[in-house]
Amino acid sequence: DWYLPSKNELNLMYTNLHNATPSLGNFGPYYYWSSSEYNDTLAWYQAFDTGYQDGEDKLSQLRVRAIRSF
């Protein structure tokens, strides 16, 4: 029941958890992978320092944050 969040779910985590006062989820100022593909060679990531989303080469090493369905 654990999975890698989509780009929209990851953005909700940034908006509703990371930006909460106090910040929730213990997110560092890193780039986190989403499960959403940008194209054949890129996947979406979320920057947890700025909230920026963009595509990154799938071979790049970024952090992941699995979430649980309920």
N, C-alpha and C positions, 0 to 999 in steps of 0.2 A: 503493500500500500504506500510505499515511498516512491517519489518520482521527482524528476527535474522539472521545475516550473517553466511555463511558457514565458515569453517576453512580457506579456501583459500581467501575468501573475507576479513575476519578479518586480515589475514596476509598482504594483500594489504593495508588495513587501517593502520596497523603498519608501513609498509615500506614507504608508500607514504604520510601519514598525520603526524603520530607521529614523524617520523624521518626527516621531512621536516625542513628547516631552514627559518623562525621560525617554531616551531612545531605547527601543526594545529589540531583542533578537541578537544582540552582541555582534553586529555586523562591523567589519573593519572597512577602511576606505579603499576597497579593492574592486576589481572587475570580476563579476560573477557570470558564468555561462547560463543561458536559458536553453530550453529544449527546442526553441523555434529556429528553423533554418532561414537564413537570409537569401542564400542561393546555393548552388552545388558545392561551393568551396568555403562559404562563410556561414557562421551561425551568429545569432544575436547575443549580445552581452549587455549587462547593466552595470554602470559605474556607480558604486555606492558612496563615492565622495561628492559627485555632482548630480547624479540622477540621469546622466546621459546614457542613451542606448544607441548602439551601432552594430555593424557586422564586423566579425573578426575571423581570421583564418582558423579553420577547424583544427589545424595542427598546433595552434598556440596553446600554451598552458595557462589557463585561468582557473580561478576557484569555482567551486560548485556549492550550492546550498539546496539540498534535497528538502522537499516538503511532503507532508503526509495528507492523504485524502481522508475525509471524514464524512 
